[in-house]
């Protein structure tokens, strides 16, 4: 589900803007969605968003590299 949803966000942002906006926008949304995991203090929330954003960037990079290799 996440792959489909965030892949769609990445694709739409990239199509309407550019690759950088697609990467950062979908990664930030991916990180922010993880705030719904429960009640967190500010430090934990910031760490979760940063970790989620970094993971989103990594997943987007893998998606792009596989897409380029598959044609």
Secondary structure, 3 states (H helix, E strand, C coil): CHHHHHHHHHHHHHHHCCHHHHHHHHHHHHHHHHHHHCCCCHHHHHHHHHHHHHHHHHHHHHHHHHHHHHC
